Structure formats: C-alpha cells, structure tokens
C-alpha cells in the first residue's frame, strides 16, 4: 500500500506542477514582471 501512496503522491505533485506552469504561462510579461518573475523562471518556481 505504501508504494501505491508514493506513486499517487508523485502523480499529484506532477499535476500541481503542470497546472502551476500553465497558469503562470498564461500571464502577460507585464503581469509576471509585477510579480518579480521572468518567463524563464516559471518552471523553477513551479517546482518549489
């Protein structure tokens, strides 16, 4: 059961990561700049 929970946890984390990247990618460059984020930072920020 523990292995299944681990896999499920990793899948959920990946889905959150993917959703965060998608949401941040939809923002304009100006909106990202207001947040102090550059487009090249999006993937790194989403991993945190």
NULOMAR-122134 format. One record per atom (N, C-alpha, C, O, CB): atom name; y, x, z; residue number from 1. Coordinates in steps of 0.02 Angstrom, whole numbers. Glycine has a CB too. Example, Ala and Ser with C-alpha at 12.3 -4.5 7.8 and 13.67 -1.06 7.14 Angstrom:
<rec kolfi="N" py="-284" px="660" pz="390" mivex="1"/>
<rec kolfi="CA" py="-225" px="615" pz="390" mivex="1"/>
<rec kolfi="C" py="-165" px="660" pz="390" mivex="1"/>
<rec kolfi="O" py="-166" px="712" pz="423" mivex="1"/>
<rec kolfi="CB" py="-224" px="565" pz="452" mivex="1"/>
<rec kolfi="N" py="-112" px="642" pz="354" mivex="2"/>
<rec kolfi="CA" py="-53" px="684" pz="357" mivex="2"/>
<rec kolfi="C" py="2" px="645" pz="394" mivex="2"/>
<rec kolfi="O" py="57" px="670" pz="402" mivex="2"/>
<rec kolfi="CB" py="-30" px="704" pz="286" mivex="2"/>
***
This chain:
<rec kolfi="N" py="-60" px="41" pz="0" mivex="1"/>
<rec kolfi="CA" py="0" px="0" pz="0" mivex="1"/>
<rec kolfi="C" py="63" px="43" pz="0" mivex="1"/>
<rec kolfi="O" py="113" px="25" pz="-31" mivex="1"/>
<rec kolfi="CB" py="0" px="-47" pz="60" mivex="1"/>
<rec kolfi="N" py="60" px="100" pz="34" mivex="2"/>
<rec kolfi="CA" py="118" px="144" pz="38" mivex="2"/>
<rec kolfi="C" py="138" px="171" pz="-30" mivex="2"/>
<rec kolfi="O" py="198" px="177" pz="-45" mivex="2"/>
<rec kolfi="CB" py="102" px="202" pz="85" mivex="2"/>
<rec kolfi="N" py="90" px="187" pz="-72" mivex="3"/>
<rec kolfi="CA" py="105" px="212" pz="-139" mivex="3"/>
<rec kolfi="C" py="139" px="158" pz="-180" mivex="3"/>
<rec kolfi="O" py="186" px="173" pz="-218" mivex="3"/>
<rec kolfi="CB" py="40" px="235" pz="-175" mivex="3"/>
<rec kolfi="N" py="117" px="97" pz="-174" mivex="4"/>
<rec kolfi="CA" py="148" px="42" pz="-211" mivex="4"/>
<rec kolfi="C" py="220" px="31" pz="-188" mivex="4"/>
<rec kolfi="O" py="264" px="18" pz="-229" mivex="4"/>
<rec kolfi="CB" py="107" px="-24" pz="-201" mivex="4"/>
<rec kolfi="N" py="232" px="37" pz="-124" mivex="5"/>
<rec kolfi="CA" py="301" px="30" pz="-98" mivex="5"/>
<rec kolfi="C" py="345" px="86" pz="-123" mivex="5"/>
<rec kolfi="O" py="404" px="75" pz="-139" mivex="5"/>
<rec kolfi="CB" py="300" px="29" pz="-21" mivex="5"/>
<rec kolfi="N" py="317" px="146" pz="-127" mivex="6"/>
<rec kolfi="CA" py="355" px="203" pz="-152" mivex="6"/>
<rec kolfi="C" py="375" px="193" pz="-225" mivex="6"/>
<rec kolfi="O" py="432" px="206" pz="-245" mivex="6"/>
<rec kolfi="CB" py="314" px="268" pz="-144" mivex="6"/>
<rec kolfi="N" py="328" px="169" pz="-265" mivex="7"/>
<rec kolfi="CA" py="342" px="156" pz="-335" mivex="7"/>
<rec kolfi="C" py="394" px="102" pz="-342" mivex="7"/>
<rec kolfi="O" py="441" px="108" pz="-381" mivex="7"/>
<rec kolfi="CB" py="278" px="137" pz="-373" mivex="7"/>
<rec kolfi="N" py="386" px="49" pz="-304" mivex="8"/>
<rec kolfi="CA" py="433" px="-7" pz="-306" mivex="8"/>
<rec kolfi="C" py="503" px="16" pz="-285" mivex="8"/>
<rec kolfi="O" py="553" px="-5" pz="-315" mivex="8"/>
<rec kolfi="CB" py="409" px="-64" pz="-261" mivex="8"/>
<rec kolfi="N" py="507" px="58" pz="-235" mivex="9"/>
<rec kolfi="CA" py="571" px="84" pz="-212" mivex="9"/>
<rec kolfi="C" py="604" px="126" pz="-267" mivex="9"/>
<rec kolfi="O" py="664" px="120" pz="-277" mivex="9"/>
<rec kolfi="CB" py="561" px="126" pz="-148" mivex="9"/>
<rec kolfi="N" py="565" px="167" pz="-301" mivex="10"/>
<rec kolfi="CA" py="593" px="209" pz="-355" mivex="10"/>
<rec kolfi="C" py="616" px="166" pz="-414" mivex="10"/>
<rec kolfi="O" py="667" px="181" pz="-444" mivex="10"/>
<rec kolfi="CB" py="540" px="260" pz="-378" mivex="10"/>
<rec kolfi="N" py="579" px="114" pz="-429" mivex="11"/>
<rec kolfi="CA" py="599" px="69" pz="-484" mivex="11"/>
<rec kolfi="C" py="664" px="34" pz="-466" mivex="11"/>
<rec kolfi="O" py="709" px="30" pz="-508" mivex="11"/>
<rec kolfi="CB" py="543" px="17" pz="-498" mivex="11"/>
<rec kolfi="N" py="670" px="10" pz="-406" mivex="12"/>
<rec kolfi="CA" py="731" px="-23" pz="-384" mivex="12"/>
<rec kolfi="C" py="791" px="25" pz="-386" mivex="12"/>
<rec kolfi="O" py="845" px="6" pz="-407" mivex="12"/>
<rec kolfi="CB" py="723" px="-51" pz="-313" mivex="12"/>
<rec kolfi="N" py="780" px="87" pz="-364" mivex="13"/>
<rec kolfi="CA" py="834" px="137" pz="-365" mivex="13"/>
<rec kolfi="C" py="855" px="151" pz="-437" mivex="13"/>
<rec kolfi="O" py="915" px="157" pz="-450" mivex="13"/>
<rec kolfi="CB" py="812" px="202" pz="-330" mivex="13"/>
<rec kolfi="N" py="808" px="155" pz="-483" mivex="14"/>
<rec kolfi="CA" py="825" px="168" pz="-552" mivex="14"/>
<rec kolfi="C" py="863" px="109" pz="-582" mivex="14"/>
<rec kolfi="O" py="912" px="119" pz="-619" mivex="14"/>
<rec kolfi="CB" py="761" px="180" pz="-593" mivex="14"/>
<rec kolfi="N" py="843" px="49" pz="-566" mivex="15"/>
<rec kolfi="CA" py="878" px="-11" pz="-591" mivex="15"/>
<rec kolfi="C" py="949" px="-14" pz="-565" mivex="15"/>
<rec kolfi="O" py="995" px="-33" pz="-601" mivex="15"/>
<rec kolfi="CB" py="840" px="-75" pz="-572" mivex="15"/>
<rec kolfi="N" py="959" px="4" pz="-501" mivex="16"/>
<rec kolfi="CA" py="1027" px="7" pz="-473" mivex="16"/>
<rec kolfi="C" py="1068" px="60" pz="-509" mivex="16"/>
<rec kolfi="O" py="1126" px="49" pz="-526" mivex="16"/>
<rec kolfi="CB" py="1025" px="22" pz="-397" mivex="16"/>
<rec kolfi="N" py="1038" px="119" pz="-521" mivex="17"/>
<rec kolfi="CA" py="1072" px="173" pz="-557" mivex="17"/>
<rec kolfi="C" py="1093" px="149" pz="-626" mivex="17"/>
<rec kolfi="O" py="1151" px="158" pz="-647" mivex="17"/>
<rec kolfi="CB" py="1026" px="235" pz="-563" mivex="17"/>
<rec kolfi="N" py="1047" px="119" pz="-662" mivex="18"/>
<rec kolfi="CA" py="1061" px="96" pz="-730" mivex="18"/>
<rec kolfi="C" py="1116" px="43" pz="-731" mivex="18"/>
<rec kolfi="O" py="1158" px="44" pz="-776" mivex="18"/>
<rec kolfi="CB" py="998" px="68" pz="-762" mivex="18"/>
<rec kolfi="N" py="1115" px="-1" pz="-683" mivex="19"/>
<rec kolfi="CA" py="1166" px="-54" pz="-679" mivex="19"/>
<rec kolfi="C" py="1234" px="-24" pz="-663" mivex="19"/>
<rec kolfi="O" py="1285" px="-44" pz="-691" mivex="19"/>
<rec kolfi="CB" py="1147" px="-106" pz="-625" mivex="19"/>
<rec kolfi="N" py="1235" px="25" pz="-617" mivex="20"/>
<rec kolfi="CA" py="1299" px="57" pz="-600" mivex="20"/>
<rec kolfi="C" py="1328" px="94" pz="-659" mivex="20"/>
<rec kolfi="O" py="1388" px="89" pz="-672" mivex="20"/>
<rec kolfi="CB" py="1288" px="106" pz="-541" mivex="20"/>
<rec kolfi="N" py="1286" px="131" pz="-696" mivex="21"/>
<rec kolfi="CA" py="1310" px="166" pz="-756" mivex="21"/>
<rec kolfi="C" py="1338" px="116" pz="-806" mivex="21"/>
<rec kolfi="O" py="1391" px="127" pz="-835" mivex="21"/>
<rec kolfi="CB" py="1252" px="207" pz="-789" mivex="21"/>
<rec kolfi="N" py="1303" px="61" pz="-816" mivex="22"/>
<rec kolfi="CA" py="1326" px="10" pz="-864" mivex="22"/>
<rec kolfi="C" py="1393" px="-20" pz="-843" mivex="22"/>
<rec kolfi="O" py="1438" px="-28" pz="-885" mivex="22"/>
<rec kolfi="CB" py="1273" px="-45" pz="-871" mivex="22"/>
<rec kolfi="N" py="1400" px="-35" pz="-779" mivex="23"/>
<rec kolfi="CA" py="1462" px="-65" pz="-756" mivex="23"/>
<rec kolfi="C" py="1521" px="-17" pz="-762" mivex="23"/>
<rec kolfi="O" py="1575" px="-36" pz="-784" mivex="23"/>
<rec kolfi="CB" py="1455" px="-89" pz="-684" mivex="23"/>
<rec kolfi="N" py="1510" px="45" pz="-741" mivex="24"/>
<rec kolfi="CA" py="1565" px="94" pz="-746" mivex="24"/>
<rec kolfi="C" py="1581" px="110" pz="-818" mivex="24"/>
<rec kolfi="O" py="1640" px="121" pz="-835" mivex="24"/>
<rec kolfi="CB" py="1546" px="158" pz="-709" mivex="24"/>
<rec kolfi="N" py="1532" px="110" pz="-861" mivex="25"/>
<rec kolfi="CA" py="1543" px="125" pz="-932" mivex="25"/>
<rec kolfi="C" py="1585" px="71" pz="-966" mivex="25"/>
<rec kolfi="O" py="1619" px="85" pz="-1015" mivex="25"/>
<rec kolfi="CB" py="1477" px="132" pz="-968" mivex="25"/>
<rec kolfi="N" py="1583" px="11" pz="-940" mivex="26"/>
<rec kolfi="CA" py="1622" px="-44" pz="-969" mivex="26"/>
<rec kolfi="C" py="1696" px="-40" pz="-952" mivex="26"/>
<rec kolfi="O" py="1738" px="-72" pz="-984" mivex="26"/>
<rec kolfi="CB" py="1594" px="-110" pz="-946" mivex="26"/>
<rec kolfi="N" py="1713" px="0" pz="-901" mivex="27"/>
<rec kolfi="CA" py="1783" px="6" pz="-881" mivex="27"/>
<rec kolfi="C" py="1821" px="47" pz="-932" mivex="27"/>
<rec kolfi="O" py="1793" px="90" pz="-966" mivex="27"/>
<rec kolfi="CB" py="1788" px="39" pz="-811" mivex="27"/>
<rec kolfi="N" py="1885" px="33" pz="-938" mivex="28"/>
<rec kolfi="CA" py="1928" px="71" pz="-984" mivex="28"/>
<rec kolfi="C" py="1941" px="140" pz="-953" mivex="28"/>
<rec kolfi="O" py="1932" px="151" pz="-893" mivex="28"/>
<rec kolfi="CB" py="1995" px="34" pz="-998" mivex="28"/>
<rec kolfi="N" py="1964" px="187" pz="-995" mivex="29"/>
<rec kolfi="CA" py="1981" px="253" pz="-970" mivex="29"/>
<rec kolfi="C" py="2035" px="249" pz="-918" mivex="29"/>
<rec kolfi="O" py="2035" px="287" pz="-869" mivex="29"/>
<rec kolfi="CB" py="2003" px="299" pz="-1028" mivex="29"/>
<rec kolfi="N" py="2082" px="203" pz="-927" mivex="30"/>
<rec kolfi="CA" py="2136" px="196" pz="-879" mivex="30"/>
<rec kolfi="C" py="2110" px="171" pz="-811" mivex="30"/>
<rec kolfi="O" py="2130" px="196" pz="-759" mivex="30"/>
<rec kolfi="CB" py="2190" px="146" pz="-905" mivex="30"/>
<rec kolfi="N" py="2065" px="122" pz="-813" mivex="31"/>
<rec kolfi="CA" py="2035" px="97" pz="-751" mivex="31"/>
<rec kolfi="C" py="1996" px="152" pz="-715" mivex="31"/>
<rec kolfi="O" py="2000" px="159" pz="-654" mivex="31"/>
<rec kolfi="CB" py="1989" px="36" pz="-765" mivex="31"/>
<rec kolfi="N" py="1958" px="191" pz="-754" mivex="32"/>
<rec kolfi="CA" py="1921" px="246" pz="-724" mivex="32"/>
<rec kolfi="C" py="1968" px="297" pz="-693" mivex="32"/>
<rec kolfi="O" py="1956" px="322" pz="-638" mivex="32"/>
<rec kolfi="CB" py="1876" px="280" pz="-777" mivex="32"/>
<rec kolfi="N" py="2023" px="312" pz="-728" mivex="33"/>
<rec kolfi="CA" py="2071" px="360" pz="-702" mivex="33"/>
<rec kolfi="C" py="2102" px="334" pz="-637" mivex="33"/>
<rec kolfi="O" py="2114" px="373" pz="-591" mivex="33"/>
<rec kolfi="CB" py="2126" px="374" pz="-754" mivex="33"/>
<rec kolfi="N" py="2115" px="269" pz="-633" mivex="34"/>
<rec kolfi="CA" py="2142" px="240" pz="-571" mivex="34"/>
<rec kolfi="C" py="2093" px="251" pz="-513" mivex="34"/>
<rec kolfi="O" py="2114" px="257" pz="-455" mivex="34"/>
<rec kolfi="CB" py="2156" px="165" pz="-580" mivex="34"/>
<rec kolfi="N" py="2029" px="252" pz="-528" mivex="35"/>
<rec kolfi="CA" py="1978" px="263" pz="-477" mivex="35"/>
<rec kolfi="C" py="1964" px="337" pz="-465" mivex="35"/>
<rec kolfi="O" py="1926" px="354" pz="-419" mivex="35"/>
<rec kolfi="CB" py="1913" px="228" pz="-497" mivex="35"/>
<rec kolfi="N" py="1995" px="380" pz="-505" mivex="36"/>
<rec kolfi="CA" py="1984" px="452" pz="-498" mivex="36"/>
<rec kolfi="C" py="1919" px="475" pz="-528" mivex="36"/>
<rec kolfi="O" py="1890" px="525" pz="-506" mivex="36"/>
<rec kolfi="CB" py="1986" px="471" pz="-426" mivex="36"/>
<rec kolfi="N" py="1895" px="438" pz="-579" mivex="37"/>
<rec kolfi="CA" py="1831" px="453" pz="-610" mivex="37"/>
<rec kolfi="C" py="1843" px="468" pz="-684" mivex="37"/>
<rec kolfi="O" py="1880" px="433" pz="-718" mivex="37"/>
<rec kolfi="CB" py="1781" px="394" pz="-602" mivex="37"/>
<rec kolfi="N" py="1812" px="521" pz="-708" mivex="38"/>
<rec kolfi="CA" py="1814" px="533" pz="-780" mivex="38"/>
<rec kolfi="C" py="1749" px="507" pz="-810" mivex="38"/>
<rec kolfi="O" py="1699" px="500" pz="-775" mivex="38"/>
<rec kolfi="CB" py="1825" px="610" pz="-796" mivex="38"/>
<rec kolfi="N" py="1750" px="493" pz="-873" mivex="39"/>
<rec kolfi="CA" py="1691" px="465" pz="-906" mivex="39"/>
<rec kolfi="C" py="1631" px="511" pz="-898" mivex="39"/>
<rec kolfi="O" py="1574" px="487" pz="-894" mivex="39"/>
<rec kolfi="CB" py="1706" px="453" pz="-980" mivex="39"/>
<rec kolfi="N" py="1642" px="576" pz="-897" mivex="40"/>
<rec kolfi="CA" py="1586" px="623" pz="-890" mivex="40"/>
<rec kolfi="C" py="1557" px="624" pz="-819" mivex="40"/>
<rec kolfi="O" py="1502" px="651" pz="-809" mivex="40"/>
<rec kolfi="CB" py="1609" px="694" pz="-908" mivex="40"/>
<rec kolfi="N" py="1592" px="594" pz="-771" mivex="41"/>
<rec kolfi="CA" py="1568" px="592" pz="-702" mivex="41"/>
<rec kolfi="C" py="1523" px="531" pz="-688" mivex="41"/>
<rec kolfi="O" py="1491" px="529" pz="-635" mivex="41"/>
<rec kolfi="CB" py="1626" px="591" pz="-655" mivex="41"/>
<rec kolfi="N" py="1521" px="484" pz="-732" mivex="42"/>
<rec kolfi="CA" py="1489" px="420" pz="-718" mivex="42"/>
<rec kolfi="C" py="1416" px="428" pz="-697" mivex="42"/>
<rec kolfi="O" py="1396" px="401" pz="-645" mivex="42"/>
<rec kolfi="CB" py="1492" px="375" pz="-779" mivex="42"/>
<rec kolfi="N" py="1376" px="466" pz="-734" mivex="43"/>
<rec kolfi="CA" py="1305" px="472" pz="-716" mivex="43"/>
<rec kolfi="C" py="1295" px="506" pz="-649" mivex="43"/>
<rec kolfi="O" py="1251" px="486" pz="-610" mivex="43"/>
<rec kolfi="CB" py="1269" px="512" pz="-770" mivex="43"/>
<rec kolfi="N" py="1335" px="556" pz="-634" mivex="44"/>
<rec kolfi="CA" py="1329" px="590" pz="-570" mivex="44"/>
<rec kolfi="C" py="1348" px="545" pz="-512" mivex="44"/>
<rec kolfi="O" py="1316" px="546" pz="-460" mivex="44"/>
<rec kolfi="CB" py="1372" px="651" pz="-569" mivex="44"/>
<rec kolfi="N" py="1400" px="506" pz="-521" mivex="45"/>
<rec kolfi="CA" py="1422" px="460" pz="-469" mivex="45"/>
<rec kolfi="C" py="1370" px="406" pz="-458" mivex="45"/>
<rec kolfi="O" py="1358" px="385" pz="-401" mivex="45"/>
<rec kolfi="CB" py="1490" px="428" pz="-488" mivex="45"/>
<rec kolfi="N" py="1340" px="383" pz="-512" mivex="46"/>
<rec kolfi="CA" py="1290" px="329" pz="-506" mivex="46"/>
<rec kolfi="C" py="1228" px="353" pz="-469" mivex="46"/>
<rec kolfi="O" py="1192" px="312" pz="-439" mivex="46"/>
<rec kolfi="CB" py="1270" px="304" pz="-576" mivex="46"/>
<rec kolfi="N" py="1214" px="417" pz="-469" mivex="47"/>
<rec kolfi="CA" py="1155" px="443" pz="-435" mivex="47"/>
<rec kolfi="C" py="1164" px="448" pz="-359" mivex="47"/>
<rec kolfi="O" py="1115" px="452" pz="-322" mivex="47"/>
<rec kolfi="CB" py="1138" px="511" pz="-462" mivex="47"/>
<rec kolfi="N" py="1225" px="446" pz="-337" mivex="48"/>
<rec kolfi="CA" py="1238" px="455" pz="-265" mivex="48"/>
<rec kolfi="C" py="1220" px="395" pz="-226" mivex="48"/>
<rec kolfi="O" py="1228" px="394" pz="-165" mivex="48"/>
<rec kolfi="CB" py="1310" px="471" pz="-253" mivex="48"/>
***
